[in-house]
Amino acid sequence: MGLRTFVDQNGVTWDVWLVQPSSRDRRDVDRRAIPDRRTRFRLGEPVRRVLDRRKSRTPWLFVREGYERGWLAFQSERERRRLGPPPQNWDKATREELDAYSRMATPVTK
């Protein structure tokens, strides 16, 4: 299930969807370096260059505690909220249940 829309008890229209962080854990790679895809040849043999990860433009995803397994994102015209971890079967929840989840969610500040 992708995006759901519902109207809460105050008449506010909300969009809600599931966000799941990448399953790739930072510890799966060498933290000191990221291999460069380009290969140089020195005396006929390929030599892999290694980029220092601090100079790389690859963004890392840092997930707050409680959101490791994902979260529900709620967005109205005026506000955004997050609820993590996501409730089971949220995609089959009634309007009333979605409204309750949105009230339990934490407001997102810019």
DAKA-V953464 format. One record per pair of residues at least 24 apart in sequence whose ideal C-beta (glycine too) atoms are under 10 Angstrom apart, sorted by sequence separation. I is the first residue (numbers start at 1). J is the second residue. D is the distance in Angstrom with one decimal. If there is no record, write none. Layout:
i: {I	I}
j: {J	J}
d: {D	D}
//
This chain:
i: {29	34	74	81	82	80	81	82	72	76	79	80	81	82	26	74	75	80	81	74	79	80	29	72	74	79	80	72	80	74	72	73	74	72	74	75	26	71	74	26	71	73	26	24	22	22	67	21	66	21	22	21	64	25	19	21	20	21	19	21	20	21	20	21	19	20	18	19	18	19	17	18	19	17	18	16	17	16	17	15	16	17	15	16	14	15	16	14	15	13	14	15	13	14	19	12	13	12	14	15	16	19	8	10	12	14	20	12	14	16	19	4	6	8	18	7	17	3	16	3	18	17	18	16	17	16	16	14	16	14	14	16	4	9	16	4	6	8	9	12	14	4	6	7	8	14	1	2	4	6	10	16	1	5	6	8	9	12	1	4	6	7	8	9	14	6	7	8	5	6	9	4	8	9	6	8	6}
j: {53	58	98	105	106	105	106	107	98	102	105	106	107	108	53	101	102	107	108	102	107	108	58	101	103	108	109	102	110	105	104	105	106	105	107	108	60	105	108	61	106	108	62	61	60	61	106	61	106	62	63	63	106	68	63	67	67	68	67	69	69	70	70	71	70	71	70	71	71	72	71	72	73	72	73	72	73	73	74	73	74	75	74	75	74	75	76	75	76	75	76	77	76	77	82	76	77	77	79	80	81	84	74	76	78	80	86	79	81	83	86	72	74	76	86	76	86	73	86	75	90	90	91	90	91	91	93	95	98	98	99	101	90	95	102	91	93	95	96	99	101	92	94	95	96	102	90	91	93	95	99	105	91	95	96	98	99	102	92	95	97	98	99	100	105	98	99	100	98	99	102	98	102	103	101	103	102}
d: {8.4	6.5	8.5	3.6	5.5	9.1	6.2	8.4	8.8	8.5	9.8	9.9	5.4	5.9	10.0	7.7	10.0	7.3	6.2	4.8	6.4	4.2	9.9	6.3	9.7	8.0	8.9	8.4	8.8	5.5	9.6	8.7	9.8	6.9	9.4	8.8	6.3	8.4	8.9	8.4	9.2	8.3	8.9	8.6	9.9	5.9	9.8	5.7	9.4	9.4	9.2	5.0	9.7	10.0	9.9	7.3	10.0	7.1	8.4	8.4	7.8	6.6	4.1	8.8	5.8	8.5	6.1	5.4	7.8	7.5	9.9	6.1	5.2	7.3	7.7	5.7	5.5	6.8	8.7	8.3	5.1	8.5	7.4	7.8	5.3	5.0	9.9	6.8	7.7	9.8	5.0	9.9	6.4	9.3	7.9	5.1	7.2	7.7	8.8	9.8	9.1	8.6	9.5	10.0	7.8	9.8	8.5	8.2	8.6	8.9	8.3	9.6	9.6	8.3	5.7	9.9	10.0	9.7	9.8	9.7	7.1	9.8	7.5	7.8	9.6	9.3	9.0	10.0	6.1	7.4	8.2	7.6	8.5	9.2	7.2	7.0	8.9	8.2	8.3	9.4	9.8	10.0	8.9	7.1	9.4	5.8	8.4	9.0	8.3	4.8	9.0	9.2	3.6	9.9	9.1	8.0	5.7	8.8	8.3	9.5	9.4	9.6	4.5	9.6	9.9	4.7	8.4	9.5	9.4	6.8	9.9	7.0	6.2	8.9	9.8	8.0	8.3}
//
